[in-house]
Amino acid sequence: MNYLLAKKKIEEFLLEDLSFGDASEFFFESEKVSGSLIAKKSGIVCGQGIPRIICDILRGMNYQDIIPEGQEVKAGTVIGRINGAAKNVLASERVILNLMQRMSGIATATNTSVQRLGDSTISITDTRKTAPGLRYFDKYAVKIGGGQNHRFDLCAGLMLKDNHLAAKGGIKKALSLVAKNIGPMTKVEVEIETKEQLAVAVKSTVDAIMFDNQEPKVIKEWMQEVPAHITTEASGGINLENIARYKDCGVDFISLGCLTNEVKPLDISFVLDGVIKS
């Protein structure tokens, strides 16, 4: 996990919850407590760096990860323990759980997609369909779950989608414009929906072709027309329920928006173990 990037974001999340302090702060003077993070469902643990970063920010706390990042756990497993000043432990509880539950849910879904696809020649990637402000954490979780990251932002390569093509009057005009304005260090990918578009794309200088909303049998057929130097992607309408159908379709990777925009958080709870006596 990128410590500096994550720390800056987590500071914002803590400020969101503690902008005017904690109304329950009067409950605590100098008490110190210990507590456990417990997985209530089976899944892939992700986000073990979150409590450690929060301990650095709020001070007076320590975190011990019991389960390594990326390991699968069963329901009831203690995944980590935290101890320290009661007011800080309880004030940070929700931020820790919100992030770790979401990240673990994404990692679990990614791992499930890899297993269900059952094709080591095809990588599973994410998309930019992430929650605002959480893109780094969402994409980190995809990697922990066994996937790869697609573009982080609009600067990370040029992707010509259907609206780009429509805005310029078709794929030929769009690719001609790209050739005149994009240098060799910027990767270019074009989204295609028809065999006619494919014929134009394979004769261009694009680095990658995305087969959008196509059936596996169509992708297999179209792959015969694609030169080996062009990277291929399948996307659109693919999810955990139907991904197995795309095994052996021949593409280099499959991008799944559902990994980050249909997140089912892994149920994790924080249980106070007791007060630490001085």
C-alpha positions as CSV (number, residue, x, y, z in Angstrom):
1,M,0.0,0.0,0.0
2,N,1.3,3.5,-0.9
3,Y,1.6,4.9,2.6
4,L,1.7,8.6,1.7
5,L,-1.2,8.5,-0.7
6,A,-3.3,6.3,1.7
7,K,-2.4,8.5,4.7
8,K,-3.6,11.7,3.0
9,K,-7.0,10.1,2.2
10,I,-7.5,8.5,5.6
11,E,-6.8,11.9,7.2
12,E,-9.7,13.2,5.1
13,F,-12.0,10.4,6.2
14,L,-11.1,10.9,9.9
15,L,-11.8,14.6,9.6
16,E,-15.2,13.8,8.0
17,D,-16.1,11.9,11.1
18,L,-14.4,14.0,13.7
19,S,-14.6,17.5,12.2
20,F,-16.2,18.8,15.4
21,G,-14.9,16.2,17.8
22,D,-16.6,13.2,19.3
23,A,-19.7,13.8,21.4
24,S,-19.0,10.8,23.5
25,E,-15.4,11.9,24.4
26,F,-16.5,12.7,28.0
27,F,-16.9,9.0,28.6
28,F,-13.1,8.6,28.6
29,E,-10.3,10.2,30.6
30,S,-7.1,8.1,30.4
31,E,-8.6,4.7,29.9
32,K,-6.9,2.3,27.5
33,V,-8.7,-0.6,25.8
34,S,-8.0,-3.5,23.6
35,G,-10.2,-4.9,20.9
36,S,-10.4,-7.4,18.0
37,L,-11.4,-7.2,14.4
38,I,-13.3,-10.3,13.5
39,A,-14.4,-11.6,10.1
40,K,-18.1,-12.6,10.4
41,K,-18.1,-14.1,6.9
42,S,-15.6,-16.0,4.8
43,G,-13.5,-14.0,2.4
44,I,-10.2,-12.4,1.4
45,V,-8.7,-10.0,4.0
46,C,-7.7,-6.7,2.6
47,G,-6.8,-3.3,4.1
48,Q,-4.5,-4.4,7.0
49,G,-2.5,-1.2,6.4
50,I,-5.5,1.0,7.3
51,P,-5.5,0.5,11.1
52,R,-1.7,1.0,11.2
53,I,-1.9,4.3,9.3
54,I,-4.7,5.4,11.7
55,C,-2.5,4.6,14.6
56,D,0.2,6.8,13.2
57,I,-2.3,9.7,12.7
58,L,-4.1,9.6,16.0
59,R,-1.2,8.3,18.1
60,G,-1.5,6.4,21.4
61,M,-2.7,3.2,19.6
62,N,-1.1,0.0,18.3
63,Y,-2.3,-2.5,15.8
64,Q,-1.3,-6.1,15.2
65,D,-2.4,-7.9,12.1
66,I,-3.2,-11.5,12.9
67,I,-4.0,-12.5,9.3
68,P,-1.7,-11.5,6.4
69,E,-3.0,-9.3,3.7
70,G,-4.7,-11.3,0.9
71,Q,-5.3,-14.5,2.9
72,E,-8.6,-16.2,2.9
73,V,-10.4,-16.5,6.2
74,K,-13.4,-18.3,7.6
75,A,-16.2,-16.7,9.5
76,G,-15.2,-16.1,13.2
77,T,-11.5,-15.5,12.5
78,V,-9.8,-12.7,14.4
79,I,-7.9,-10.8,11.7
80,G,-6.3,-8.1,13.9
81,R,-6.1,-6.6,17.4
82,I,-5.9,-3.0,18.3
83,N,-5.1,-1.4,21.7
84,G,-4.5,2.1,23.1
85,A,-6.3,5.2,24.2
86,A,-10.1,4.4,24.4
87,K,-11.2,7.7,22.8
88,N,-9.0,7.2,19.8
89,V,-9.8,3.5,19.4
90,L,-13.5,4.1,19.4
91,A,-13.3,7.3,17.3
92,S,-11.5,5.5,14.5
93,E,-13.6,2.3,14.6
94,R,-16.0,3.3,11.8
95,V,-13.4,4.5,9.4
96,I,-11.4,1.3,9.9
97,L,-14.4,-0.9,9.3
98,N,-15.8,1.1,6.4
99,L,-12.6,0.8,4.4
100,M,-11.6,-2.8,5.4
101,Q,-15.1,-4.1,4.8
102,R,-15.2,-2.6,1.3
103,M,-11.7,-3.5,0.4
104,S,-12.1,-7.1,1.6
105,G,-15.3,-7.3,-0.3
106,I,-13.6,-6.2,-3.5
107,A,-10.7,-8.5,-3.0
108,T,-13.1,-11.4,-2.4
109,A,-15.1,-10.7,-5.5
110,T,-11.9,-10.4,-7.6
111,N,-10.6,-13.7,-6.3
112,T,-14.0,-15.3,-7.0
113,S,-13.9,-14.0,-10.6
114,V,-10.4,-15.4,-11.2
115,Q,-11.4,-18.8,-9.8
116,R,-14.6,-19.0,-11.8
117,L,-12.9,-18.0,-15.1
118,G,-10.4,-20.7,-14.6
119,D,-8.1,-19.4,-17.4
120,S,-4.6,-18.4,-16.4
121,T,-4.0,-16.9,-19.9
122,I,-6.5,-14.2,-19.2
123,S,-6.1,-11.5,-16.6
124,I,-9.0,-10.0,-14.7
125,T,-8.8,-6.2,-14.4
126,D,-10.9,-3.4,-12.9
127,T,-12.3,-0.3,-14.5
128,R,-12.7,3.4,-13.5
129,K,-16.1,2.6,-12.1
130,T,-14.9,3.2,-8.6
131,A,-16.4,5.2,-5.7
132,P,-15.4,8.9,-5.7
133,G,-12.4,9.4,-3.4
134,L,-11.8,5.6,-3.0
135,R,-10.2,4.7,-6.3
136,Y,-6.8,4.0,-4.9
137,F,-8.2,1.7,-2.2
138,D,-10.6,0.0,-4.7
139,K,-7.9,-0.7,-7.2
140,Y,-5.5,-1.8,-4.5
141,A,-8.1,-4.4,-3.3
142,V,-8.4,-5.7,-6.8
143,K,-4.7,-6.5,-7.0
144,I,-4.8,-8.1,-3.5
145,G,-7.6,-10.3,-4.8
146,G,-5.5,-11.6,-7.7
147,G,-6.6,-9.1,-10.4
148,Q,-4.7,-6.4,-12.3
149,N,-5.4,-2.6,-12.6
150,H,-6.7,-1.0,-15.7
151,R,-6.3,2.8,-16.1
152,F,-6.1,4.8,-12.9
153,D,-7.2,7.9,-14.6
154,L,-7.7,9.6,-18.0
155,C,-4.0,10.4,-18.3
156,A,-3.1,6.7,-18.1
157,G,-3.5,6.0,-21.8
158,L,-6.1,7.0,-24.4
159,M,-9.3,4.9,-24.7
160,L,-11.5,5.7,-27.6
161,K,-15.0,4.6,-26.6
162,D,-18.3,4.7,-28.5
163,N,-19.0,8.4,-27.7
164,H,-15.5,9.4,-28.9
165,L,-16.1,7.6,-32.2
166,A,-19.6,9.1,-32.5
167,A,-18.4,12.6,-31.8
168,K,-15.9,12.4,-34.6
169,G,-18.1,10.7,-37.1
170,G,-16.8,7.2,-36.9
171,I,-13.7,5.1,-36.1
172,K,-11.7,6.1,-39.2
173,K,-11.8,9.8,-38.4
174,A,-11.2,9.3,-34.7
175,L,-8.1,7.1,-35.3
176,S,-6.8,9.6,-37.9
177,L,-7.1,12.4,-35.3
178,V,-5.3,10.3,-32.7
179,A,-2.4,9.5,-35.0
180,K,-1.8,13.2,-35.5
181,N,-2.0,14.1,-31.8
182,I,-0.8,11.3,-29.6
183,G,2.9,10.5,-29.2
184,P,4.5,7.0,-29.0
185,M,4.6,6.9,-25.2
186,T,0.8,7.0,-24.8
187,K,-1.0,3.7,-25.3
188,V,-4.1,3.8,-27.4
189,E,-7.1,1.5,-27.0
190,V,-10.2,1.5,-29.2
191,E,-13.6,0.0,-28.3
192,I,-15.3,-1.9,-31.1
193,E,-18.8,-3.2,-31.5
194,T,-18.9,-4.4,-35.1
195,K,-16.7,-6.4,-37.4
196,E,-16.4,-3.4,-39.7
197,Q,-14.9,-1.4,-36.8
198,L,-12.5,-4.3,-36.2
199,A,-11.3,-4.3,-39.8
200,V,-10.3,-0.6,-39.4
201,A,-8.8,-1.0,-36.0
202,V,-6.4,-3.9,-36.9
203,K,-5.0,-1.8,-39.8
204,S,-4.3,1.2,-37.5
205,T,-1.6,1.9,-35.0
206,V,-3.7,1.2,-31.9
207,D,-2.1,-0.8,-29.1
208,A,-5.2,-2.5,-27.8
209,I,-8.7,-3.4,-28.9
210,M,-11.7,-3.8,-26.6
211,F,-14.5,-6.1,-27.6
212,D,-17.5,-4.4,-26.1
213,N,-20.6,-6.4,-25.2
214,Q,-19.8,-9.4,-27.3
215,E,-20.6,-13.1,-26.8
216,P,-17.7,-15.4,-26.3
217,K,-18.2,-17.2,-29.6
218,V,-18.1,-13.8,-31.4
219,I,-14.9,-12.8,-29.6
220,K,-13.2,-16.1,-30.6
221,E,-14.1,-15.5,-34.2
222,W,-12.9,-11.9,-34.2
223,M,-9.7,-12.8,-32.4
224,Q,-8.6,-14.6,-35.6
225,E,-8.3,-11.1,-37.3
226,V,-6.2,-9.5,-34.6
227,P,-2.4,-9.3,-35.1
228,A,-0.4,-10.7,-32.2
229,H,1.1,-7.3,-31.3
230,I,-2.3,-5.8,-30.4
231,T,-3.5,-6.4,-26.8
232,T,-7.1,-7.5,-26.5
233,E,-9.8,-6.9,-23.9
234,A,-13.3,-8.2,-23.4
235,S,-15.7,-6.0,-21.5
236,G,-19.4,-5.1,-21.0
237,G,-22.0,-7.4,-19.6
238,I,-19.5,-9.7,-18.0
239,N,-20.0,-10.5,-14.3
240,L,-19.3,-13.2,-11.7
241,E,-22.3,-15.2,-12.8
242,N,-21.3,-15.5,-16.5
243,I,-17.6,-15.1,-16.5
244,A,-16.9,-18.8,-16.8
245,R,-18.4,-18.7,-20.3
246,Y,-15.4,-16.5,-21.4
247,K,-12.8,-19.2,-20.6
248,D,-10.5,-19.8,-23.7
249,C,-12.0,-16.9,-25.6
250,G,-8.5,-15.8,-26.4
251,V,-8.3,-12.2,-25.1
252,D,-5.5,-10.9,-22.9
253,F,-7.7,-9.6,-20.2
254,I,-11.3,-9.1,-19.1
255,S,-12.4,-5.9,-17.3
256,L,-15.1,-6.1,-14.8
257,G,-16.9,-3.0,-13.6
258,C,-18.9,-5.1,-11.1
259,L,-15.8,-5.6,-8.9
260,T,-15.9,-2.0,-7.7
261,N,-19.4,-0.6,-8.5
262,E,-21.4,-3.6,-7.2
263,V,-19.4,-4.1,-4.0
264,K,-20.7,-6.5,-1.3
265,P,-18.6,-5.6,1.7
266,L,-17.2,-8.4,3.8
267,D,-18.8,-8.4,7.2
268,I,-16.2,-7.4,9.7
269,S,-16.9,-6.4,13.3
270,F,-14.9,-4.7,16.0
271,V,-15.3,-6.2,19.5
272,L,-13.9,-4.5,22.6
273,D,-12.0,-7.1,24.6
274,G,-11.6,-5.0,27.7
275,V,-10.0,-2.2,29.6
276,I,-6.2,-2.3,30.0
277,K,-5.3,-1.8,33.6
278,S,-2.3,0.4,34.3
